[in-house]
Amino acid sequence: MKIKKYIATFVLFAGLLTTTSCDDLFRDSPINKLPENMIWEDPKLLDGYVLPWYRKMNNGFSVYMPTNTLLHGISREFLPWFGDQITVSKSDWYNTSYGGILQCDPKNIRIKGLSLWTTYYEQIRSINLLFENQGKIPEGTHKDRILGEAHFFRAYYYYMLLRQFGGPILLKEVYDPLKNPQKYPRASYEEMVEFITQEAILAESYLPDTYGSEDIGRATKGAAIMLRAKTYFWVAGDHFQNQEKDYLGFPDNRSEAMLISAKEAYDELMKLPYDLVQIDGDSQEQIKEGYRQIFLTKNSIESIWEVQHSDNGDYSSGFGHKLDREASSSYYGGTTAAYTPTQNHVDEYGMQEGKTYDPSNPYENRDYRFYANILYDGCVYNNHTMEIHYTKVDGKEVAGADLTPYGASESAAVTKTGYYMGKFVKEGEKINSDPTYASSQNYIIWRFAEVLLDYAEIDFKQGRTGDALEKVNRIRRRAHMHELTSITWEAIMNERRVEMAFEETTYWDFYRYNIAFDKMNGKTNPLKAMKIVKEEGKPTTYTISNINRFPSRVRYFEDRQYYYPIAWDDKKYHGVEQNPDWTEG
């Protein structure tokens, strides 16, 4: 059966050798009393054992924003909300874990860190247990594929730990302190890079290039190579060089060596049949629609690694999500306005060839990707001309249809930025209060455009400016934008921000470049909004201002947030050092 069907039904609980299914996969056997041999020898049970690794790797678009502080540990945020390209507009959501982390609240960060640490190690324990029993797995039960998935996910979860916590505790076998009181140190960056990349190489040796329709969405050889490349690319970042503690980075500058290794991995990846999805048509409308479809097409030729959301749109029993409902404007019945692009991001879109910016018509002749990614005042979406402006009548400003809260709820939200999101959303998707309804778009983690942008960055840093220019222009040509005649670091970064808009890479780039303090602080980089006012007989006014009156109180970042605190119980038991500037709360 298709992997996305199984992902929706399997959950792995901490410390247990059990899986559970909504469709009675285990029939009458008590799930906590299944003999181990029954799992290792049965192909269906093995699939059930493996698939929680997929389910736990990333929440995708499935966000959960409880305002109850007791539930903050199980909250699920959309990472780009912490950057500067997109934000939430519902005031209640600032009372969630998201709001606490956004304001650098130590308690919320400790809770979130513990949740992530626990989740990742649960999966690593499950993987290590499979390796201990791999000799019991008979041939002909997809054994190679399962071992490939195990190596891939062990590498992937340690990559996630390294990125969020620095050098973690490296466990290569099932750890049970009741049977073996051995204690482990924190691994260095060098040890983790070696372990993750070697695991990825092992995964590559087992995994196929592609799957048949029944297994689309499983880890492939390409995903394993991408993981290896991204690991080298990540640790080449400025922040991880010349660190005093070896679990926070390298003791010297290894950036060049890591970039060389990343380049070699990307060279291997580019031999596989990945490519940019091309866009037919030359009109602005055709280009806009073609570009949007890239993110609505599951597992395309551009896709390397995706979260497989359920096809059936069932939120209650499947792994669907509420992106369309939570992104929708009030005109369509939306009450959350949770994905509103900022003016900061709108300003990143350049102009079409030969055109200049006109502040009295700010949305004319912009980069074609602007029209695909952003819903702005006056654009047509789902047979409606967006009214994200105020009309001045007798001295009073009357809100347009997309600025007027829907229904009677006092907490119903509309955009605070003057924009709604066009990327990812499905035009015409039903918006209602049915609790079982959900959207089904996959959440793309890695795609080929990111490969080209990463490689362009490597080329530029290593002096191959012509190669960097060609890779950037390859992406621009796909978007029907004119080619650049020369390349600068700033141009590469801006292309990256535009092409990868609202994707996780724009968030993690702040950490790689060691600019998170400047970019994620309201004082140094306040989020901005557009307010449009129309009055008969007068020119339309476009006013850009800060979203919040006191932006530093809403977005606050401290250097210690480069790494979340590791679990305090593990710190104490293993006698290891905690990450800098974190104390037990």
N, C-alpha and C positions, 0 to 999 in steps of 0.2 A: 504494500500500500504506500501511497505518497507520504513522504516524511512530514509534511505540514499537518496531515491528519493525526499522526501519532504525537507530534509535538504538543498538540492541543490536549492530549489525554494523559500524558505521563508526568509524574512529579516525583523527584527523588528527595526523601527526607534525610535530615542530617544524621550521619552515623549508622544508617540502616542499609541492609542489603536487600532492599525491597523496592518494587515499583507498584504503582496503582493505576488502574485504567477505568475510565468511565464505561467502557464497553465490555466489562467482565472478562478481560483478557485472561485472568488467572482462574476463571471459573470458580470452582468451589474451594480451591486451596487458600487457607488463611495467608494473607500476604506477608505476615511477620513470621511465618513458620515454613516458608518454602525451602526445601533442601537446595544447597548451593549447586549441586550437580544438575538439578532440574533447570537452573538458569543457564549454566554454561553450555549445556548440551542441546538446548531447544532454540532454534533460530528465532522464533517469535519472541521468546523471553529475552533473548540477547538483544533484539531490536528494542524491546521495551526498556532494557537496562541502559542502552546507549543513548536513547533519545532525550532524556533529561539534560544531558550535556548540551544539547542544542537549545533546549528551552531556557536554560539558565545563563546562556552566554551573553544575552542582551535583551532588555525588555522591548526593544523596538519602539513602535508608536504606542505601546500599551502603558500609558502613564496612570499613576494613582496618587492623588494629592489629598490625603486626609488632614483635616485641620486639628484633629485630636492628637495631642502630643504623644500619647501612648502608642499611636500607630505610625509615628514618624519613621521607625526603623524599617517598615515595609513599604515606604513610599517609593514611587518610581517617577523620576523626573526625566524630562527631555534635555539632554546635556547642552544643546545650543542655547537654551534659555540663560545659561550662566555667562554667555559671551555677550557680544554687542550687536549682533545682527537681527535678533528676534527676541521678543519678550512676551510676558503675559499681561493681560489687561484686567483680569478679575482680581479685585482687591483681596478677597478671601484667601487667595492662593499665597499671599505673602505671609499668612499665618501657618503655612505648612512647613514641612522640612525644607522645601525649596527656598522659602523666604528666609529661614534660619541660616541655611548655608550661604545664600546670597549676601547675607549681612555678617558672615564669618562668626556665627554663634558657635562657640566650642561644643556645647552640648549636642546640638544637631549634627555637627560634623563627626563627633565621636560616635553617635548612634548610627549615622550613615556608614562610617568607616567599618564599624563592627559588622553591620549587615553585609557589606560587600566582602569583607575578609572571610566571614563565615560561609557565605554562599560559594565563593571560589574554592575554599578548602574542602567543602562538602563534595564538590565535583572532582577535585583532585584525589580525594580518598576513594571515591567510587572508581576512578580510572586506575589507581594503583592496585585496587582489589582485583580488577579484571586482569591486570598484568600478572598478578600472583597466581591466577587460575587459568592463564592462557593455554597451558598444556592440556587442560581438560576440554578445550573447545575443539570439537572434531572438524576435520576438513569438510568442505562442502556446506558450511554454515555461514558463508560470507566472512570467513575468518580473516582473510587479508584485509578486507574493507574495515572490519571492526577494529583490528589492530592499528590500521592507518588512522581511523577516527580517534582512537585512544591516544596515539602519539600526538596527533594534531591538537586535540583538546587539552592535553596536559601542557603542551607548549602555549596554547592560547590562554589558558587560565593563569599560567605563570606570567605571561606577557601583561595581562590585565593587572595582576598584583604588582609587578614591577612598575608599571606606569602610575598606579595610584598610591603605592606605599613605599617605593624604593625596593631595595633588596629584601625579599621576604624570607621566611624559613623554608628551605628547600627540602621537601620530603619526596623521596623516590620510591618509598614503599608504604604500606598501610601502617599508620602510626596509632598505636594503642598504648597509652601510658600505664594502663593497668597490667599489661603483660610485659611491656618493655619500657622501663623508666628512662631510657636514653633521652638526652636533651640535645637540642640542635642550635647552632648559631644562626645569625642572619647571614644570608648569602651576599657576596659582593656583586657589584654590577658585572664584573668580568665573568664570574661564575654563572650568573643568570643568563647573560648573552650566550655563553657557550652552551648551556643546557637547553635553552629555548630553541636556538637555531639547530642544534643536533636533533632534537625531538622533531622539529619541522622537516629536517632532511629524512628522518626515518619515516615520517608520515608520507612524504613524497614518494618513497620507494614502494609503498603499499597502495596508495590511492590512484584511481583512474583519472584521466583528463576530463571525462564527462560521464554522465549516467544516462540510463534510459528514463523515460517519463515517470516511472514509478518511484525513482529515487532522486529526482531533481531536488536540489536544495541541500544535499549532503556535502560534506567537505570533499573537495577535489584536490588533485595535485596542484592546481593553480592557486587554490586558497592556501595551501601549505607553503608554497613558494612566496606568496604575498606576505604571509605571516613572518617568514624569515626576513624578507626585505624590510618590512615595517619595523621589525625589532632593531635591525641595524640602523635604519633611518631615525628611529626614535632616540636611540642612545647617542647618536651623533649630535643631538641638540646641544645648544650652547649651555643650557643649565646644568648639564651632567658632566662637564669637564672640570678638572682641577678641584675636585671635592675633597675635603678633609677626611670624611668618613667613606669607606669603600662601598657601603650599602646605599649611599646617596648618589654615587656617580664614580667616575674614574679618578685616580689620584693624579693623573696628568691629562693632557689633551689628546683624546683618541678620536676626535671628530673626523679627521681625514681618513683614518684607517676604517672607521665604521662606514663612511660614505663609499669607500671603495668596495666593501663587502656588500653594501646595499645595491650598488650599481651592478655587481656581478649577479645578484639574485634577480634584479629587474631584467637583466639581459636574458636570463633563463625564462622568466615569465613571458616576455614579449615574443618568444618563439611559439607560445601556445595560441590557439585561435580566438583570442580576445580582440575586440575592436570597439571603436566608438559607434554608437547607433547613429546612423545618418538621417538627416532631415530632408524630406522632399518638399518642393515648393520654394518660391522666392518671395512671396508677399509676407508682410509682417504677421498677418493672421496665421498663415500656414507655418511659418517658422515658430511662432508662439505655441501652436497646438502640437507641432512635431516635437518640440523640446519638452513640453509637459508630459508627453507620452513616454518619454524615457523613464520617468519615475513612477509611472503607472503600469509598466510592463514588467511582469515578474520574471526574474532569471533570464534576462536578455543576454545578447552577445557581449554587452559591456559589463555585465555583472560578474563579480568574482566571489563575493560573499554577502549573503542577505539573511536577515531574520525572516523566516517563513511564516507569515501571518495566515490565519485560516482563510480559505476561499469562500466559505459559506456565510461569512458576515455574521456569525453567531458569537456574541460577546459573553453570554452566560455560561456556555459549555465549551466554546472553542477558544482559540487564541487570536481573536479579532481585536479591534481597538476602536477608539472613538475620535480619530483624527478629524474626520470631516465635520462631525458635530461640534467638536471643541474649537475648530478653526473658523467655523461659519460666522458670517455677519448676522446681525440681528434681523435683517430683512428676510432671511431664510428661516428664522426661528432660533438662531444661535444665541446662547446666553452666557458663553464662557469667554470668547475672544482670546483664546489661549496661545495663539500663534501669530502675533502681530509683528511684522517687520519694522525695524527702526529706520529713522531718517539716516542714521549712521551708515546703515547698509545701502539704502537707496543711493546715497552719494557715491558709492563705489562703482556704480554702473557708468561706463563712459558713453561716448556718443558714436553714432553711426558715421561712416566715412564722409568727410567733408562738411559735417554739421557742427555747429557750435551751440553751447548751452544757452538757453533763453530763460532767465529767471521768471518771466511772466508766463511762460509755457514750459514748466519744468519737466513734463513727461513726454515731450515731443522729441522724436529722433534719438531715443536712447538705445543702448545695447539691446539687441533683440531678446536677450535672456531676462531683461527687466520685465518685459511684458508677459513672459511666461511665469516668472517667480513672484511677481507683486500684483496684488489687486489694489488699484489706486482710484482716486476720484475721477469719474468719467469713463472708466473702462467698462466694457460689457462682459458680464460673467453670468452664465446660466440664464440667458435671456433677460438680464436686468442691467441697466446702466447704474453703476455704483454711485451712490450719493454720500460720499464721505466728506461733506462740506456743510458749512452753516450758511443759511440765507438770512441776510439782514432785512428785517421788515419793521418799520416804525421804530428803529433804534434797537430792536431786540434781535438776537441771533437765534434762529430756529434750526434745530439739528436736522440733517438729512436722514433718509430712511435707514442708512447703514450706521448712523450714529445715535439712533433712537432705540433704547433698550426694548427688548421683546418681552411681552407679557407683563404680569403684575409683580413679579419678583423684584424686591428691592436690591437684590444682589446681582441681578442680570447685568452682564458687562457688554460694552462695545469697545472698539479699538481705542487705545490711548495714544497710538502713534500716528494715526491717520492712514493706516494701511491694513490690509488683510493678506494672508498668504495665498499664493497661487500655485506654488510648487508643491508637489505631493498630493494635493487634494483632487477629488473627483468631481468634475462639473456634473450637476444633476443628481448627485447622491442624495438620498432622502435624509432629511433632518427631522427627527421626532423624539419623543420621550420614551420610546419602547426600550425597556432595559435589556432586552436580548439582542437588539440591533447593534451591529458593529460594522466598521469598514474593514477592508481586507488588503490594502496595499502592503507590499513587503517593505521592510526597512533595510535600505542598502547600507552596508558597512563599508565595503570596498568595491570600487568599480574602476574600469580601465582609465577613465579620465584622471583619476587620482594617481595612477601609475605614471602617466605622462607628466603630470605636474610635479610629482616627487622627483622624477628623473630630470626634469628641467632644472629643478633646484640644485641637484647634484652636478649637472653639467655646468651650470653657471659658477658654482663654487670651485669647480676644478678647471675653470678656464675655457671650457668648450661653449662659448657664447653662441656660436652659430647653431650648434645642436640644441641648445636651450631655446633659442628663438624658434626653430622649426617645430619643437614639441608644443610650445605655447600656441603657435599659429595653427597647428593641426587641430587644437581644441577650438580656436576662434573660427576656423573655416567651417567646422561642424555647425557652429551657431550662426553661420552666414555673416560673421563680422569680418571686416577688412583685416588683412594681415599687418602685423607690425613690421617695420623696416629695421628696427634695432631693439635690443633688449636691455633692460636694467633690472636690478633686484626688486625695485618697487613695482615694476610692471609684472614680474612673475608673481609677486605676493598679491597684487590686486586681481590678477587673473584667477589665482587660487581662491580668493575670497568670493569672486563672482560665480565661478563654475561650481564651487563646492558649497554654495550658500545653504545655510541651515543644516548642513551635515556635520557630523561630530568632529571631523578633521579641523574645522575652523576653531573649535574650542581647544583641542589639544595643541594646536599650533602655538597658542599663547604660552604654553608651558615649554615647548621645544625651543622657542626663540627667547625664552627668559624675559618675556614682557607681560606676564600675567598680572603683575602688580600694577602696571600702568593701564592695561587694557580692561581689567575687570574691577577697577575702582571707580565709583561714581564721581569722585572728586577730580580725577585725571582724565576720565573718559565717560562723561555723563551720557546717558541714552537720550536721543533727541526725537522729537515728533514734529509732524507737519500739521498746521491748522490752516484750513482754507475757508475764506469767507467771501460770499458773493452778494452783491447788492446791485439792483437794477440801475443801469446808467453809469456804473462805476467799474473800474478795473477790478478783477478778482485779486484778492490779497493772499499771498502765501507766506506764512510766518513759521519759522523754525525756532523751537525753544526746547529746553530740557523737559523731559516727561515729568520729573519730580522736582519739586521746589528745593528740596535738600537732597540732591542725588547721592552724596557721600553716606547718608544714613540708610539708603536703600541698597546700594551696591558697595560692599566693603571687602577688600581682599588683603590678607596678610601673607607674608612670605612663607609662614609655616604651612599654608594651604597647598604648597607645591606637593607635599606628601601628607596624606591623612595619617592619623595615629594608628599603629598596629594594635591588635586586640590586647588589652591590658592583661588578661589572664595568660596569654601566651608570652607576653613580655616578662611577666613575673616567673612563670614556670620554667622557661628556658633561660632566664637570666640574661636577656639580650637588651640592648639599648633601644629606647623609644625614639621616634622621629623628633627632630628639633622643635623645641618650644611647646611641646604638648605635655600637659599634666593630667593626672587622673581626676575626673570630675565626679 
